[in-house]
Amino acid sequence: MKIISSTELVNKALKEIKTISTDEAHRLVENGETNLIDIRDVRELQNEGKVEGATHIPRGMLEFWLDPESAYFKDGKLDLKKEMVLFCAGGLRSALAAKSLKDMGFEKVSHIDGGFGAIKKSKFKII
């Protein structure tokens, strides 16, 4: 049995998903074209701060909260017709999460290059 490393999984995901800059993500948010989704752990939000206007969905619950057939579906929490723009701390978890959403059938999915680390240095407001 060959174990695929997490690095290999992320690199494979990056080839299949759309990666956008913080500037592009900010423009999408400003124009109301996206759901900005923070998939970091709740402790990360408490320690590092939150992005104003972002929806927090823990990584472990993402697929369940966005699946209308799941008992955990959060109806009305997001506009499922808009692009899903994901971010985590550095961009690794969000790459895997974006691929998972694509695998579920979401067509408009991307993640932010550099994650929250890059967001802190951008136009986004941290609260």
C-alpha positions as a printed Julia matrix, in Angstrom:
127×3 Matrix{Float64}:
   0.0    0.0     0.0
   1.38   3.39   -0.99
   0.4    6.27    1.25
  -0.11   9.55   -0.59
   1.37  12.42    1.39
  -0.61  15.49    2.34
   1.76  17.51    0.16
   0.9   15.33   -2.83
  -2.82  15.72   -2.09
  -2.52  19.51   -1.9
  -0.44  19.67   -5.1
  -3.01  17.53   -6.93
  -5.83  19.75   -5.64
  -4.01  22.91   -6.74
  -3.92  21.59  -10.31
  -7.7   21.11  -10.31
  -8.97  24.2    -8.51
  -8.93  27.93   -9.03
  -6.56  29.95   -6.86
  -7.22  33.67   -6.55
  -5.36  36.6    -5.01
  -6.57  38.58   -2.02
  -7.26  41.51   -4.37
  -9.49  39.39   -6.59
 -11.28  37.95   -3.55
 -11.81  41.46   -2.15
 -13.27  42.63   -5.46
 -15.69  39.66   -5.53
 -16.8   40.42   -1.97
 -17.21  44.14   -2.69
 -19.36  43.32   -5.75
 -21.5   40.84   -3.81
 -20.49  38.0    -6.12
 -19.21  35.52   -3.57
 -19.53  33.68   -0.32
 -16.29  34.26    1.58
 -15.8   31.17    3.74
 -13.31  30.9     6.57
 -12.62  27.21    7.24
 -10.14  27.73   10.08
 -10.66  26.15   13.47
 -12.61  28.24   15.98
  -9.46  28.6    18.12
  -7.66  30.17   15.16
 -10.43  32.75   14.85
 -10.24  33.52   18.56
  -6.44  33.87   18.51
  -5.9   35.58   15.15
  -9.14  37.46   14.46
 -11.84  37.18   11.83
 -12.32  38.66    8.39
 -15.23  41.07    8.36
 -18.05  39.67    6.25
 -16.67  36.12    6.11
 -18.8   33.13    7.05
 -17.12  30.66    9.37
 -17.61  27.01    8.5
 -15.18  24.67   10.26
 -13.25  22.5     7.8
 -14.66  19.33    9.27
 -18.25  20.45    8.63
 -17.93  22.14    5.22
 -19.32  19.35    3.03
 -22.14  18.61    5.49
 -23.23  22.25    5.88
 -23.34  22.72    2.09
 -25.13  19.47    1.24
 -28.92  20.05    1.08
 -29.46  16.35    1.79
 -27.38  16.4     4.98
 -28.95  16.66    8.43
 -26.35  19.39    9.09
 -27.29  21.54    6.06
 -27.41  25.23    6.98
 -30.28  26.4     4.79
 -30.03  30.1     3.96
 -26.56  30.51    5.46
 -24.98  30.95    2.01
 -26.15  31.74   -1.49
 -25.32  28.47   -3.24
 -25.48  30.18   -6.65
 -22.55  32.48   -5.83
 -18.88  31.57   -6.01
 -17.51  29.85   -2.92
 -14.2   31.49   -1.99
 -12.46  29.55    0.76
  -9.52  30.4     2.98
  -7.67  28.85    5.89
  -4.49  29.99    7.66
  -2.04  29.43    4.81
  -3.89  27.94    1.86
  -3.36  24.2     2.27
  -6.62  23.16    3.92
  -8.59  25.52    1.69
  -7.06  23.92   -1.42
  -8.24  20.49   -0.26
 -11.63  21.9     0.74
 -12.09  23.64   -2.62
 -11.35  20.37   -4.42
 -13.87  18.6    -2.22
 -16.57  21.15   -3.12
 -15.73  20.74   -6.81
 -16.04  16.98   -6.36
 -19.49  17.59   -4.82
 -20.56  19.44   -7.98
 -20.03  23.07   -7.03
 -18.77  24.75  -10.19
 -17.81  28.19   -8.88
 -15.21  27.42   -6.22
 -11.84  28.98   -5.49
  -9.44  29.52   -2.64
  -7.27  32.45   -1.63
  -3.55  32.15   -2.26
  -1.71  32.5     1.06
  -4.83  32.2     3.2
  -5.36  34.33    6.28
  -1.66  35.22    6.38
  -2.06  37.01    3.05
  -5.49  38.39    3.96
  -4.04  40.19    7.0
  -1.79  42.17    4.62
  -4.62  43.0     2.19
  -7.63  45.32    1.9
  -9.79  43.05    4.06
 -10.74  44.29    7.52
  -9.79  42.01   10.42
 -12.1   42.16   13.41
